[in-house]
Amino acid sequence: MRELEINVKGGSYKIIIQNDSLKEINRYVKEVYNNKNIYILTDDVVAPIYLDTIIKSLECDFDVDYVIIPHGEKSKSITTYIDVCNKLIDKNIKRNNLLIALGGGVIGDLCGFVAATLYRGIPYLSIPTSLLSQMDSSIGGKTGIDFYNRKNIIGAFKQPIRVIIDPLTLKTLDEREFNNGMGELIKHGAIGNKKLLDLLKTKPEIDENIIFESLSVKKRVVELDEFDLNERMTLNFGHTFGHAIELKYNYKHGEAVAIGMLMAIDMGIDLNITNKECYDTIKNILKIYNLPTKEYNYKDYLKDVLFDKKNIAGTINFIFLTELGSSKIVKLSEKELKEKYYECFN
Ligand code: GLY
């Protein structure tokens, strides 16, 4: 078993990383919650696999009810949010009851947002079951829904009271979904843990220790910058260009991040920020996990990056590697980008 403690102003909490923790989930819940009622939010793909196990364990100590929503990004919507709130209120949820997010990123983000807003805030606990959500969205308190055709633009920072990760849930993921999560795990190594990167070259089993190492990178930046104004932005390495190609070519998020990392490395090398060895090393690791390494010229996407609907700051915070395991934020305004890359905007 490995444990990590996240210490932030919005509430400190432990991440428990343990094989088979789902089977004794009541033990980990009891440590942080002492009321009677628990409401689980999950989806129609995860429910048949894990809901019974979780309920069986929790029922020893709690009264448990649940809401099941359709799986997929479409559920991260204002309509599903309303539907979930209606159902929870119909089921008589109280402000001091516990909500549990059981599932991947969509469930975590939506459940966290319900927990942040219903009755002005109720406690929630996260049980991420996909590698992507274990690596990223279930930790750090970013919650929200998609709106106005834009991802995550309505939301709140709301820290869970605990995160419980059972690495054995990774065994039920298909290969593409597993590798999707590997994109974010490799990113953590690239921006903050060279030893982890070296280990990934040997294609180790993704176990408690590797999840711990990867999440330690996220812990470090989230604690320095809970509200994503500075250091935390390094977690967006590979995302700036990744977002530009994700929907266009129908990549999964971690796949787009994989290509986006290579594009950012390319740009960083051109700007004399990134050590040249980074490109081949990251590319080779991505290949081990069957992640796409197709070459897209970053210059062809600068326009998209600048005019991306997600660019609400007006200035682009590019994240570059300096060397393997080390990253830096470089702010470039629209004017600077257009001066540096004149040919791309004309
Ligand atoms: N997914 C990036 C972050 O948590 O800041």
Residues whose N, C-alpha, C, O or C-beta is under 5 A from the ligand:
A	BS01	LIG	D136 I139 G140 R232 L235
